[in-house]
Amino acid sequence: MTASPALPPPPLPGAPFVSYHDGQLMVEDVPLQTLAERHGTPLFIYSKAAILAALAAYQRGLAGRDALICYAMKANSTLAILKLLADAGCGFDIVSGGELERALAAGAAPGRIIFSGIGKTRQEMRRALDVGIGCFNVESVAELDVLSEVAQACGRVAPVSIRVNPNVDAKTHPYISTGLKGNKFGIAHEQALAAYQRAAGLPGLRVAGIDCHIGSQITAPAPYLEAMDRVLDLVAAIEVAGIPIHHIDFGGGLGIDYNGDAPPAADALWAALLARLDARGFGGRALMIEPGRSLVGNAGVCVTEVLYLKPGEQKSFCIVDAAMNDLPRPALYQAFHRIVPLAEPAAGAAAATWDVVGPVCESGDWLGHDRALAVRPGDRLAVLSAGAYSMSMASNYNTRPRAAEVLVDGNSTRVVRRREPMQDLWRLESI
Ligand SMILES: *Cc1c(COP(=O)(O)O)cnc(C)c1O
């Protein structure tokens, strides 16, 4: 036993509860090597403390307000993570009937569920009405009409909010920007008042609120402030028209540190947003937000094993056992994830430059380009910031079973999803 150091080892950038301790990469107090040996790779590992710390920043920022944090569960919909967030006070933002059932299976209170998405089916609407969800975030006039019809047919009144598109540039990747004209999401700012008038006149609907969501991986406060101003302008205009707006939902989208990104902390962002809200006289309103990535993204890592090294003239490839079916963000958005070895490299260890790629038969199957790593086959690597839009987007492409998931809490660990059995991949098929 060595004397305990004065300070705990510093966390890795973008991974608040991940650090090297005596040369071993740890999540909280658990060495990742131990978990990889016990459960195999690829393996997702989440820090409970990191998730709760991310949530606490929002809770501090919104303290004293009438506010509901609805976790956008598409970021990571694993039941144990939903349960953790529900127990910590979160509601849920869902985008499908499947997510509704998942949230209920995790013990979510139906009244704290809001339903977003541009393509809700009648069947999904009916089920959401039957269980009594908190609000439908409606994204088109046509959807208002259908929802009213469905609600009337089952003798209910649907609480609605209209997702308005404030035409604000979130300055993020085009595939994750949603608040500009030309996006498929929401109702244009200019048409919002007319849509509210229509909603107010439909017998199956009750206007409850207004919402917006301008994009994802937003790293500056300015787009939020701009969107808030535009939404508040609308609230004023809608209320002048005699339609009260009970709650205002500002969506999600706050970014995380993938590669030196420096988004505002959630509490600092909300201090600025609430100051604007107060200055405009809306401070007493019921508020909702829909964060996804910023609650779970930096709380997860994916451990993978190096299978082969393939040095080449132009490019050298480090072939690992995780792939685009496990970690789709690089293929989908050319996204960057830090990749670090589980065994801390010795000072001055000779690193080479590798493209870290998976076994899937696609050139788009890469996890990182041009990474300096001192690696040998059999070594294990951790792909950082893999808590959001990774497992929830995982597929079975190339007939690859999905990875297992472990939740770490201090020095205790729990398998929250077993590795998918191979036979399950064709269980529903017939020859
Ligand atoms: C995806 C989504 C969110 C969450 O976005 P993050 O960037 O993960 O915070 C919130 N609201 C809606 C409507 C979404 O589609």
The ligand as a Gaussian input file, in Angstrom:
#p B3LYP/6-31G(d) Opt

LIG

0 1
 C      -32.636000      14.960000     -29.684000
 C      -33.566000      15.925000     -29.049000
 C      -33.247000      16.528000     -27.836000
 C      -31.934000      16.290000     -27.129000
 O      -30.852000      16.798000     -27.821000
 P      -29.394000      16.731000     -27.146000
 O      -28.528000      17.409000     -28.120000
 O      -29.062000      15.313000     -26.970000
 O      -29.487000      17.464000     -25.844000
 C      -34.167000      17.366000     -27.261000
 N      -35.358000      17.620000     -27.860000
 C      -35.698000      17.056000     -29.029000
 C      -37.016000      17.362000     -29.614000
 C      -34.821000      16.212000     -29.678000
 O      -35.160000      15.668000     -30.844000

